[in-house]
Amino acid sequence: MIKNFLKIDINPNRTYGLDILRASAILFVVFGHGKSFLPSPFQKFQSFFILDGVSLFFVLSGFLIGGILIKILEEKGANRSVLFTFWKRRWFRTLPNYFLILSIITLYYGFNPSDFAVSNKILYFVFSQNLSYPHPTFFPEAWSLSVEEWFYILLPCSLFFLISVFKTKPKQAVLFACISILTLVTAFRVYRHSTTEVSTLFEWAHLYRKQVITRLDSLIFGVLGAYTQYYYPKRWAKYNGLLLIISLTIFIVSQLLKVFDIIPVGSFYNCVFSFSIISLATLLLLPYLSCFKTGTGMLYKILTFISLISYSMYLIHLTIVKGIVLEAIPWDSISQNEGFLIVLKYSSYWAITIFISIIIYKYYEKPLTSLRDKKM
């Protein structure tokens, strides 16, 4: 009974390589936010292996959405109906989960602290809480959703404008739009670095890592991957093994630089080019992973399963599970054994996150996606 209640069917047509990347990304995020439950030595050890999962998500998202846009433009052309259909399908996929979790959190805190103002949270409903300024402490996971949603608006509008007004071919329009956004975002980070001093990781995260205007280029790297795969498929697959090795080398070097604090947090590299380097490394993974079509065995099932519930996991793991559910549990009344409580809290963090994510995916997210596919 419980097994069927939690069972999720896996579509055999999914690309396993991309599921590996998506599952890895969410696992990095959840591991990273859960390390505070662990003793300091374990936290330091874990830091060696935890990459920036959100950056992986950004590039993968850009790759998938870029591929959809290119195919649409080449097959159907650029018109208002095509653009609105694209938006409706995207928003039907991303907004229901986001608004559900945002509403739950807003209602919860609205009935708690006396200084909580719902009016200040309106920006979250239009993804404008971190356009070019630090993301508030409320619902911290939401910063990346703003970057994603503005990408869904700006890139298609740019492409449709270039094609409709200047009669640019889709191939040239995609390349021009990508190069323009990459240049503008990087230039803005250069400008901010020249005018703003950063001395702590917290400042760096809020001024560079978590703003729409400083992170749109991360998704564009994925679009460039989709561009290469669509227009140059033979070149895309030809050197995938070599590119995989280069990618892994970049990740290892970048991780060592970060863990050992070799480069100052406020350096030109960290503030301007570190995002580009990690995005490039992720892009170089895609030729290999996108050719990795299917898998077998338990690992295949686990990673694909995690990939399916990854969006729900991302939205709930920090604020709802760690910040609300686990904080409400009277741990001291359960046990006085510190070691036991560490294990119990950490395992509960994972178990509750996965359980709630399954429920949201199976009984809310998946039915809405199926409805979208029937209606559109």
C-alpha positions, 0 to 999 in steps of 0.5 A: 500500500505505502509502496504504491502510494510513493511509487513513481513511474519512469519514462524509458525515453528520458536521457539518462545522462541529463538525469545524472547531471540533474540528480547530481545538481540537487544532491550537491544543493541538499548536501551543502545545506545539510552540512550544518547538522554535521560536526566541523571535521565532517563539514570540511571533508564534505566541502571537497566534494560539493560543487555549486549545484545551482550552477549545474542546474542553470546550464542544464536548464539553458541547454534544454530550453535553448533546444526547445526554442531553436527547434520551435523557431526552425520548424514554426517560425517566430510569431506571437502564437508560438511565443505565447505557447512556449511561455504557457508550457514553461510556466505551467511547468515551473510556476505551480510548484513555486507558488504552492511553496511560496504561499505555504511559507508566506502563510506560515510566517504570516501567522508567526513573527509580528514583524513579518510583512506580507506586502514585502513578499509581493516581489517574490510573486513576480520574481523581482526580489533580486533583480540587481540587489541582494536577495532577502533572507526570506525563502532563500531558495527563490533567488535561482527561480528569479534568474530562471524566469527572467531567462524565460522572458528575455531570451525568447523576446530577444530572439523573436525581436531579431527574427521578426523585426530584422528578419534574422535567421534563427541560427544567427539570432540565437548566436547573436543573442547569446554573445550579447547577453554573455558580454553584457552580464560579464561587463556588468560584473566587471563594473560592479567589481570596480565600484564595490568592495567585497571582503566576505563570502556572504557579500560575494554571494549576495552581490554576485552569485544570487542576482538576476543581472549577474547570473543570466549568462550561466544559462546562456552557456547551456543555450550555446550547447543546444545551438552546437548540438542542433546545428553541428551535431557531428562536432557535438558528439565527436570529441565528447570524451576529451571534453569530459576530461577537460570538464572534470579537470576544470571542476577539480582545479576550481574546487581546490582553489575554493576549498583552500581559499587560494584566491581571495573571495573579492578577487577579480576572478571570483567576482567576474569569471568564476561563474563563467568557468564553472558554467563552461565546465558544465557545458563541456559535460553535456556532449558526453551526457546527452549521448548517454541515453539509457541505463540499467540497474539500481543506480540508474533507478535511484538517479532517475528517481532523484532527477524526477523529484529534484524541483520539489526537493529544491523548493522545500529542503531548506526553508520548509524542511530544515527551517520549519519542520526540523526546527519544530521538533523537540530534539532534546526531549528525544535524547541527550546523546549528542552523537545520536541526535546528529545522526537523527537530525541529518537522516530526518532532514534527508528522509523528510525532504525526499518523502515530501518531494515524492508527494508533491511530484506525484500528486501535484506536479506530475498531474499538472504537467500531464494536464499541460500536455493534453491541453497544449 
